[in-house]
Amino acid sequence: MKFFVYRYNPDVDTAPHMQEYDVEVTRGMMLRDALMEIKRQDESFAFRHSCGEGVCGSDAVNANGKNMLGCTTPVVELKEPVNVRPLPGRPVIRDLVVDMSQFYQQYRAVKPYLIHKDPLPEQEILQSPEDRDKLDGLYECIMCGCCSTSCPSFWWNPDKFHGPQALLQAWRFLADSRDQATEERLDDLEGPYKLFRCHTIMNCVESCPKSLNPTKAIGKIKELMLKHSI
Amino acid sequence: MTLARRRFDALIIGAGGAGLNAALQLANANLRVAVVSKVFPTRSHTVAAQGGVNAALANVFEDNWHWHMFDTVKGSDYLGDQDAIEFMCREAIPTVYELEHNGVPFSRLDNGRIYQRAFGGQSQNFGGAQAARTCAAADRTGHAILHTLYQQNIRARTHFFDEYFGVDLIRDDDGAILGALTLEIETGEPLLIEAKTTLLATGGCGQVFRTTSNAHINTGDGMAMALRAGVPLMDMEFFQFHPTGISGRGMLITEGVRGEGGYLVNKDGERFMERYAPNAKDLASRDVVARAIVTEVKEGRGCGPNADHVLLKVDHLGEDIIAKRLPGIRESSQIFAGVDPAVEPIPVFPTAHYVMGGIPTDRLGHVVIPSSDGSEEIVPGLYAAGECACVSVHGANRLGGNSLLDILVFGRAAGQQIIDHLKDSPEHRPMSDAIIEKAVSRLSRWEQEGEGISVRELRDEFRKVMEDHAGVFRTDEIMSEGVEKVKAVREKLKDVRLGDQSKVFNTARIEALELENLIDIGMSIVLSALERKESRGAHSRPDYTERDDVNWLKHSVYFQEGDRLDYKPVQTKPLTVETFPPKPRVY
């Protein structure tokens, strides 16, 4: 199978280029396996990967124009030749490795941690199964970055718009019956950029390898804001 | 050479559950703590833990920590230290509550309490009916815990060095550890981190085997750093093969599947575990189930065109249970085995999963050098916790659900111990250039240019040797050959050359450093295994089929210098309760 892979090493290259590789496809081969095979052929090729089973979120790349996880994408589902590029809109460090710092800063900005103000009980804080169900589809985020780096609003304002990943997490805590910081969380999201740059383009939903729905979460935050402002 | 330097009160290498739980204690105590991780923290392999964390909360059935302790001692095949096991099982309860308070989205029971499921090797009342002791967040418990700990560390303003690789510990002439040399992966520049205390929390080393549930990053870096600093590794022959990896791929299918009611069948459709473990059946200890599967396949009762696996049947649980309790494994089975477990059984075979052995520590997290008379010498300034450490609470076989527990309890204990230590030791010890040189030379070795063997080639050869010679069943012949082959691989390491000498994000250089670590650890595994002439827990020898408590109720201790083995007695005396004396282990 033919692959064209984005190559750029600032130590030696003046400009990026696409390099061609041939990979023999084996049964059950994932895109990550193919990239590992390419690294076998050429040790100077760099990409991030780790768990190989879609939970660590290291190996998000852009293949044939779509963001996806290498380790859960069967190569047979990709049209040949496969064009593999780094996630869009992020500064490239080397080859498929991009600088994700702004993405992580946006995550930190939404206070992605449980804030419980009442005195803590000796045992667990009780939560009904129904309340716990509200966290399904939110807490499973693996922070791979597929969503935010496919979002045109995030491309345009990565410093001001939180982006779908961070906003999904903002809702994960707003939706948690144990969290007691609703007011301050909503206040923090005020303004024209942080939340409201979402124009429901829904690239995030399409690109999420865990089938999560940040657009829906953003809608829920807006609904809650409206309720609180009345 | 002038090295960039930073100074912290405490250095933590590794950002999985153990490292992050320690960091959280330290940061909340307002100490200057640096966490070094070769990947962004939420990529650490704790994220892949599925089934859950054990604690005798008694949310489902009656339970108490003493029963949990009994199961853990028995599960360890009596090689676990009973003082440490008592400590862990007692601490389990407040530890899980603390996690919940920190925000872990545990699944819930109708009364709002944490959901607990049955797991292998668990009993009520010292070997009675099946217990339900494993606290779960669906089948993504590790993910839920790791993310929560990272989140709380953000809140506590822990200082992270993301994508820095730990090269070597810095050890002075008195044997004290003064910090570590690290490598910033993005720039390729070394950074020396001076610290009053250093905690190794680098996780496991499953990458020594070719087929493993472990991630690419699980290369035992901290264990190898310890070895090179003169610290031995303990009980390295005990490597757990998880019974249910996806056949041919190695990805894990949690024991929780069997806890929820799934069971194994051979090609005749027989529930073969009934023959191997009449009472516990599919929920016998992992070593027992893994051996049963390998035996079924060896004796020609395997499934599939190559008769090389057995089947894990789940469909009878029904769509609802599978969707609610096992959504992650359903996804994995569909992606990697091409089957929907709600319809078809999953093809499974044992996969290298977890190292029971590691860096010897006491239950407070101090790294200790044991001697054969049972005394221990603390290595000043050095701590270890999590899979890289050996307290020992798992002995010869770890129970499912006790790994997340181990990393959390002992990560936390090490953090608190470091806080106490820092109160009494406000100064950094002096660091001379000479003692840094050794660590630096580990990096400069890879600057040698010219023709040679590639990292990839030797790595492949080594992992195949380990798979062939240190697997589920081990005879003297297989193991002796294994030792010779690993020695040959170690020799070849000198001829390995790095073709790519660039600096920026050079993953080839990182893989070269990891390969050195893997080989150092591989040697400790094959040598310790060859010498242990008995079958105990995960260490199973067809030429010595029985457990031998007279000669072998002791921990192996491997020193890298001279490839020397020593032994130390098992601590059979618990903290407050009576000893559980060794008994035949039946399930």
Interface residues (C-beta under 8 A of the other chain):
Chain A: N9 P10 D11 V12 G28 K39 R40 E43 S44 A46 F47 R48 H49 S50 C51 G52 E53 G54 V55 C56 G57 S58 T72 P74 I93 R94 D95 V97 M100 Y104 R108 K111 P112 Y113 L114 H116 L120 E122 Q123 E124 I125 L126 Q127 S128 P129 D131 R132 L135 Y139 E140 I142 M143 F173 D176 R178 D179
Chain B: V39 F40 T42 R43 S44 H45 V47 A48 L57 V96 Y97 E100 H101 N102 G103 P105 F106 S107 R108 L109 D110 N111 G112 R113 I114 A137 R140 H143 A144 H147 T148 Q151 Q152 I154 R155 E186 A215 H216 I217 G248 R249 M251 L252 G328 E331 S332 I335 F336 G338 S454 V455 R456 L498 G499 D500 S502 K503 V504 F505 N506 T507 A508
